[in-house]
């Protein structure tokens, strides 16, 4: 039993669920997304999926002209320290005039570091060829520039030499729950936020304010 208590005190949990809600690519008519979570070596997925793919969706007929996706996300992590905090990478694809899948955009965002519900709007971008001739050649051969490994967008190495162009947005909603972070000395909530606590005597639920650091 001593070993079990020690193990529980040495890790914290991060639980994330939500959905990829909508995409905004005014120049295109068909979109689907792939996603993956990128995290450090000290992080382990305890439940849920590390990556996935959404259904194909068409642009809405109303004034928004948005792609309604509503694809669920649900994953839980455990870790010993915050280094390598998980990032969500989303890459969108569509069909070109030849009916082939081409990348429409890459986006990345860190999972929020505070508990609660968060709505995130990811700016998307696509890599571009280094010359006009290569752009024409890639269009004729229907082989647009794309990353071999989409996870590269979550890292800084080499990004400064990549030529990219902004293109569209993807909206994601995430509900974030954390457990045992304070036991390891990490306080992710503001000091002026009240937290419900249960008294040891079995008294009704009360609210106390966290002390200032």
JOGI-V161972 format. One record per residue. N is the residue number from 0. RES is the residue in three letters. SS is DSSP state (helix for helix, strand for strand, loop for the rest). PHI is phi in degrees with one decimal (* if undefined). PSI is psi as a letter, one per 20 degrees, with the letter a starting at -180 (NA if undefined). Layout:
BEGIN
n=<N | N>
res=<RES | RES>
ss=<SS | SS>
phi=<PHI | PHI>
psi=<PSI | PSI>
END
This chain:
BEGIN
n=<0 | 1 | 2 | 3 | 4 | 5 | 6 | 7 | 8 | 9 | 10 | 11 | 12 | 13 | 14 | 15 | 16 | 17 | 18 | 19 | 20 | 21 | 22 | 23 | 24 | 25 | 26 | 27 | 28 | 29 | 30 | 31 | 32 | 33 | 34 | 35 | 36 | 37 | 38 | 39 | 40 | 41 | 42 | 43 | 44 | 45 | 46 | 47 | 48 | 49 | 50 | 51 | 52 | 53 | 54 | 55 | 56 | 57 | 58 | 59 | 60 | 61 | 62 | 63 | 64 | 65 | 66 | 67 | 68 | 69 | 70 | 71 | 72 | 73 | 74 | 75 | 76 | 77 | 78 | 79 | 80 | 81 | 82 | 83 | 84 | 85 | 86 | 87 | 88 | 89 | 90 | 91 | 92 | 93 | 94 | 95 | 96 | 97 | 98 | 99 | 100 | 101 | 102 | 103 | 104 | 105 | 106 | 107 | 108 | 109 | 110 | 111 | 112 | 113 | 114 | 115 | 116 | 117 | 118 | 119 | 120 | 121 | 122 | 123 | 124 | 125 | 126 | 127 | 128 | 129 | 130 | 131 | 132 | 133 | 134 | 135 | 136 | 137 | 138 | 139 | 140 | 141 | 142 | 143 | 144 | 145 | 146 | 147 | 148 | 149 | 150 | 151 | 152 | 153 | 154 | 155 | 156 | 157 | 158 | 159 | 160 | 161 | 162 | 163 | 164 | 165 | 166 | 167 | 168 | 169 | 170 | 171 | 172 | 173 | 174 | 175 | 176 | 177 | 178 | 179 | 180 | 181 | 182 | 183 | 184 | 185 | 186 | 187 | 188 | 189 | 190 | 191 | 192 | 193 | 194 | 195 | 196 | 197 | 198 | 199 | 200 | 201 | 202 | 203 | 204 | 205 | 206 | 207 | 208 | 209 | 210 | 211 | 212>
res=<UNK | UNK | UNK | UNK | UNK | UNK | UNK | UNK | UNK | UNK | UNK | UNK | UNK | UNK | UNK | UNK | UNK | UNK | UNK | UNK | UNK | UNK | UNK | UNK | UNK | UNK | UNK | UNK | UNK | UNK | UNK | UNK | UNK | UNK | UNK | UNK | UNK | UNK | UNK | UNK | UNK | UNK | UNK | UNK | UNK | UNK | UNK | UNK | UNK | UNK | UNK | UNK | UNK | UNK | UNK | UNK | UNK | UNK | UNK | UNK | UNK | UNK | UNK | UNK | UNK | UNK | UNK | UNK | UNK | UNK | UNK | UNK | UNK | UNK | UNK | UNK | UNK | UNK | UNK | UNK | UNK | UNK | UNK | UNK | UNK | UNK | UNK | UNK | UNK | UNK | UNK | UNK | UNK | UNK | UNK | UNK | UNK | UNK | UNK | UNK | UNK | UNK | UNK | UNK | UNK | UNK | UNK | UNK | UNK | UNK | UNK | UNK | UNK | UNK | UNK | UNK | UNK | UNK | UNK | UNK | UNK | UNK | UNK | UNK | UNK | UNK | UNK | UNK | UNK | UNK | UNK | UNK | UNK | UNK | UNK | UNK | UNK | UNK | UNK | UNK | UNK | UNK | UNK | UNK | UNK | UNK | UNK | UNK | UNK | UNK | UNK | UNK | UNK | UNK | UNK | UNK | UNK | UNK | UNK | UNK | UNK | UNK | UNK | UNK | UNK | UNK | UNK | UNK | UNK | UNK | UNK | UNK | UNK | UNK | UNK | UNK | UNK | UNK | UNK | UNK | UNK | UNK | UNK | UNK | UNK | UNK | UNK | UNK | UNK | UNK | UNK | UNK | UNK | UNK | UNK | UNK | UNK | UNK | UNK | UNK | UNK | UNK | UNK | UNK | UNK | UNK | UNK | UNK | UNK | UNK | UNK | UNK | UNK>
ss=<loop | helix | helix | helix | helix | helix | helix | helix | helix | loop | loop | strand | strand | strand | strand | strand | strand | strand | strand | strand | strand | strand | strand | strand | loop | loop | loop | loop | loop | strand | strand | strand | strand | strand | strand | strand | strand | strand | loop | loop | loop | loop | loop | strand | strand | strand | strand | strand | loop | loop | strand | strand | strand | loop | loop | loop | strand | strand | strand | loop | loop | loop | loop | loop | loop | loop | strand | strand | strand | strand | strand | strand | strand | strand | strand | strand | strand | strand | strand | loop | loop | loop | loop | loop | loop | loop | strand | strand | strand | strand | strand | strand | strand | strand | strand | loop | loop | loop | loop | loop | strand | strand | strand | strand | strand | strand | strand | strand | strand | strand | loop | loop | loop | loop | loop | strand | strand | strand | strand | strand | strand | strand | strand | strand | strand | strand | strand | loop | loop | loop | loop | helix | helix | helix | helix | helix | helix | helix | helix | helix | loop | loop | loop | loop | loop | loop | loop | loop | loop | helix | helix | helix | helix | helix | loop | loop | loop | loop | helix | helix | helix | loop | loop | strand | strand | strand | strand | strand | strand | strand | strand | strand | strand | strand | strand | strand | strand | strand | strand | loop | loop | helix | helix | helix | loop | loop | loop | loop | loop | loop | loop | loop | loop | strand | strand | strand | strand | loop | loop | loop | loop | loop | loop | loop | loop | strand | strand | strand | strand | loop | loop | loop | loop>
phi=<* | -60.3 | -65.2 | -66.7 | -63.8 | -64.5 | -67.1 | -65.2 | -78.7 | -95.8 | -132.4 | -124.3 | -114.0 | -129.5 | -113.8 | -129.7 | -142.8 | 163.5 | -162.7 | -80.8 | -84.8 | -139.5 | -131.1 | -130.6 | -133.0 | -58.0 | -85.9 | -128.1 | -113.2 | -129.5 | -142.4 | -138.8 | -123.6 | -113.2 | -140.4 | -156.3 | -102.2 | -115.9 | -149.8 | -76.4 | -67.3 | -82.2 | -98.6 | -134.7 | -80.3 | -96.7 | -161.0 | 91.1 | -110.1 | -77.3 | -150.2 | -172.5 | -139.2 | -90.4 | -77.2 | -75.8 | -134.3 | -106.2 | -65.9 | -66.5 | -89.9 | -84.7 | -67.0 | -69.4 | 51.5 | -100.3 | -94.9 | -89.6 | -106.8 | 50.6 | -99.0 | -72.9 | -123.4 | -157.2 | -153.4 | -129.0 | -123.3 | -133.5 | -156.8 | -100.6 | -156.6 | -74.3 | -59.3 | 81.0 | -49.7 | -58.0 | -119.5 | -101.6 | -105.9 | -119.7 | -128.2 | -102.2 | -133.4 | -153.1 | -102.4 | -87.2 | -68.2 | -95.2 | 79.2 | -102.5 | -69.9 | -133.8 | -73.3 | -107.2 | 168.6 | -119.0 | -147.1 | -147.3 | -153.0 | -71.9 | -59.0 | -53.4 | -94.0 | -122.5 | -65.4 | 122.1 | -98.0 | -132.7 | -107.9 | -118.2 | -111.6 | -90.7 | -68.6 | -103.5 | -145.2 | -127.8 | -71.5 | -121.2 | -66.8 | -81.0 | -146.4 | -63.3 | -63.0 | -66.9 | -63.0 | -64.2 | -64.2 | -67.6 | -69.5 | -65.7 | -92.0 | 53.3 | -130.0 | -71.8 | -61.9 | -153.7 | -80.1 | -62.5 | -122.3 | -58.7 | -65.6 | -62.2 | -70.6 | -87.7 | -119.0 | -89.2 | -65.6 | 82.8 | -66.3 | -69.2 | -100.7 | -94.1 | -89.8 | -133.7 | -135.8 | -67.9 | -161.1 | 85.0 | -142.5 | -129.6 | -103.1 | -126.6 | -112.1 | -127.4 | -104.7 | -112.9 | -127.9 | -124.4 | -141.3 | 70.1 | -69.7 | -66.9 | -64.5 | -99.2 | 93.4 | -107.9 | -112.1 | -103.2 | -114.8 | -60.4 | -69.9 | -97.2 | -94.3 | -84.4 | -121.3 | -71.4 | -134.3 | -104.4 | -66.4 | -64.8 | -79.6 | 86.0 | -68.1 | -60.9 | -62.4 | -126.6 | -118.3 | -127.2 | -99.7 | -65.0 | -69.7 | -69.5 | -79.2>
psi=<h | g | h | g | h | h | g | h | i | i | q | r | q | o | p | p | q | b | q | o | f | r | q | n | n | h | i | r | h | p | p | q | q | q | q | q | p | p | r | r | h | i | q | p | p | h | r | a | p | h | r | a | p | r | r | p | q | q | p | q | i | a | h | h | l | q | o | o | g | l | p | q | p | o | q | q | q | q | r | i | r | i | p | k | p | q | q | p | p | p | p | q | q | a | p | a | i | j | j | q | p | q | p | i | q | q | q | q | q | q | p | q | j | q | q | a | p | p | p | p | o | o | p | q | q | q | q | q | q | i | r | h | g | h | g | g | g | h | g | h | j | l | n | q | p | r | p | g | o | h | i | h | i | i | q | i | p | i | h | i | j | p | p | r | p | q | n | r | q | p | p | p | p | p | p | p | p | q | p | j | h | h | h | j | j | p | o | j | q | q | i | j | p | q | p | p | q | p | q | h | i | j | r | r | p | r | p | q | p | q | q | q | NA>
END
